[in-house]
Amino acid sequence: MIMSNHAGIRCQQRSISPMVVDLLLQFGTSEPAGGGASKIFFDKVARRQIKKYAGSLASILNEHLDVYAVVGADNKIITTAHLTRRIRRH
């Protein structure tokens, strides 16, 4: 997936590694974010899948999984950030 220049800068500023973004895109759950964009984050099911996928590394990765990405309608990552509060699902 293509990352916007803004998203690349935000990942670097917020210390979100490309590996975590890849895991987010592979295992994350998507929810509409408005304007045709969607928010991708790790829910309980995604965290279990990562635990199976990563094996013994899952405990190390777990502290880096409180992130989300906003993906535009053109499948381009717009931005990434750390979760500061719970995502409310409608």
Backbone hydrogen bonds in HBPLUS format (Angstrom, degrees):
<---DONOR---> <-ACCEPTOR-->    atom                        ^
c    i                          cat <-CA-CA->   ^        H-A-AA   ^      H-
h    n   atom  resd res      DA  || num        DHA   H-A  angle D-A-AA Bond
n    s   type  num  typ     dist DA aas  dist angle  dist       angle   num
A0077-ILE N   A0002-ILE O   2.87 MM  75  6.31 159.7  1.91 159.9 161.2     1
A0004-SER N   A0077-ILE O   3.00 MM  73  5.87 164.8  2.02 154.0 156.9     2
A0008-GLY N   A0004-SER O   3.01 MM   4  6.33 157.7  2.06 151.9 157.7     3
A0009-ILE N   A0005-ASN O   3.07 MM   4  6.34 157.7  2.12 149.2 154.7     4
A0010-ARG N   A0006-HIS O   2.91 MM   4  6.19 160.9  1.95 151.6 157.2     5
A0011-CYS N   A0007-ALA O   2.87 MM   4  6.05 157.3  1.92 150.5 156.3     6
A0012-GLN N   A0008-GLY O   3.15 MM   4  6.34 158.7  2.20 142.4 147.8     7
A0013-GLN N   A0009-ILE O   2.87 MM   4  6.12 163.5  1.90 154.2 159.1     8
A0014-ARG N   A0010-ARG O   2.86 MM   4  5.85 152.1  1.93 147.2 154.2     9
A0016-ILE N   A0011-CYS O   2.92 MM   5  4.79 165.1  1.94 140.8 144.7    10
A0015-SER N   A0012-GLN O   3.41 MM   3  5.17 165.2  2.44  99.1 103.1    11
A0020-VAL N   A0017-SER O   3.11 MM   3  5.38 123.7  2.44 103.6 116.4    12
A0021-VAL N   A0017-SER O   3.19 MM   4  6.59 154.8  2.26 148.8 156.1    13
A0022-ASP N   A0018-PRO O   2.89 MM   4  6.15 153.4  1.96 145.8 153.0    14
A0023-LEU N   A0019-MET O   2.95 MM   4  6.24 157.5  2.00 146.5 152.4    15
A0024-LEU N   A0020-VAL O   2.85 MM   4  6.02 149.8  1.94 142.8 152.0    16
A0025-LEU N   A0021-VAL O   2.95 MM   4  6.25 154.6  2.02 148.5 154.1    17
A0026-GLN N   A0022-ASP O   2.94 MM   4  6.12 145.2  2.07 144.0 154.2    18
A0027-PHE N   A0023-LEU O   2.81 MM   4  5.79 170.3  1.82 155.3 157.5    19
A0028-GLY N   A0024-LEU O   2.81 MM   4  4.64 139.5  1.97 123.9 133.8    20
A0029-THR N   A0041-PHE O   2.73 MM  12  5.44 162.7  1.76 168.8 164.6    21
A0041-PHE N   A0029-THR O   2.99 MM  12  5.44 155.0  2.05 145.5 151.0    22
A0031-GLU N   A0039-LYS O   2.86 MM   8  5.21 139.2  2.03 139.5 152.7    23
A0039-LYS N   A0031-GLU O   2.68 MM   8  5.21 164.8  1.70 165.7 164.8    24
A0033-ALA N   A0037-ALA O   2.93 MM   4  5.31 170.8  1.94 132.2 129.1    25
A0037-ALA N   A0034-GLY O   3.19 MM   3  5.60 163.3  2.21 116.0 118.2    26
A0038-SER N   A0071-VAL O   2.82 MM  33  5.33 153.8  1.89 148.9 157.8    27
A0071-VAL N   A0038-SER O   2.82 MM  33  5.33 166.9  1.83 161.5 164.3    28
A0040-ILE N   A0069-ALA O   2.81 MM  29  5.27 167.1  1.82 159.7 164.3    29
A0069-ALA N   A0040-ILE O   2.97 MM  29  5.27 152.8  2.04 145.2 154.0    30
A0047-ARG N   A0043-ASP O   3.00 MM   4  6.25 155.5  2.06 153.0 160.0    31
A0048-ARG N   A0044-LYS O   3.09 MM   4  6.37 147.7  2.20 142.2 150.6    32
A0049-GLN N   A0045-VAL O   3.02 MM   4  6.34 155.6  2.09 148.8 155.4    33
A0050-ILE N   A0046-ALA O   2.96 MM   4  6.23 154.2  2.02 148.5 155.3    34
A0051-LYS N   A0047-ARG O   2.99 MM   4  6.18 148.8  2.09 138.8 147.4    35
A0052-LYS N   A0048-ARG O   3.07 MM   4  6.43 150.9  2.15 147.5 154.3    36
A0053-TYR N   A0049-GLN O   2.92 MM   4  6.11 158.2  1.97 146.4 153.2    37
A0054-ALA N   A0050-ILE O   2.74 MM   4  5.76 170.1  1.75 158.1 159.6    38
A0055-GLY N   A0051-LYS O   3.10 MM   4  5.68 139.7  2.27 131.8 140.3    39
A0057-LEU N   A0054-ALA O   3.28 MM   3  5.34 157.7  2.33 128.2 122.8    40
A0058-ALA N   A0055-GLY O   3.21 MM   3  5.70 163.1  2.24 113.5 118.7    41
A0060-ILE N   A0057-LEU O   3.05 MM   3  5.39 127.4  2.34 105.7 118.9    42
A0061-LEU N   A0057-LEU O   3.00 MM   4  6.31 159.3  2.04 154.7 161.4    43
A0062-ASN N   A0058-ALA O   2.90 MM   4  5.88 142.6  2.04 145.7 154.5    44
A0064-HIS N   A0061-LEU O   2.80 MM   3  5.43 161.1  1.84 125.4 132.1    45
A0065-LEU N   A0062-ASN O   3.45 MM   3  5.48 171.5  2.46 109.1 109.8    46
A0083-LEU N   A0066-ASP O   2.87 MM  17  5.40 166.7  1.89 127.0 130.7    47
A0068-TYR N   A0081-ALA O   2.87 MM  13  5.61 149.5  1.96 159.0 163.6    48
A0081-ALA N   A0068-TYR O   3.01 MM  13  5.61 154.3  2.08 156.0 159.8    49
A0070-VAL N   A0079-THR O   2.89 MM   9  5.40 162.9  1.92 152.8 156.7    50
A0078-ILE N   A0070-VAL O   2.69 MM   8  5.48 158.6  1.73 157.1 164.5    51
A0072-GLY N   A0076-LYS O   2.94 MM   4  5.42 169.1  1.95 154.1 150.9    52
A0075-ASN N   A0072-GLY O   3.03 MM   3  5.36 148.5  2.14 118.9 118.8    53
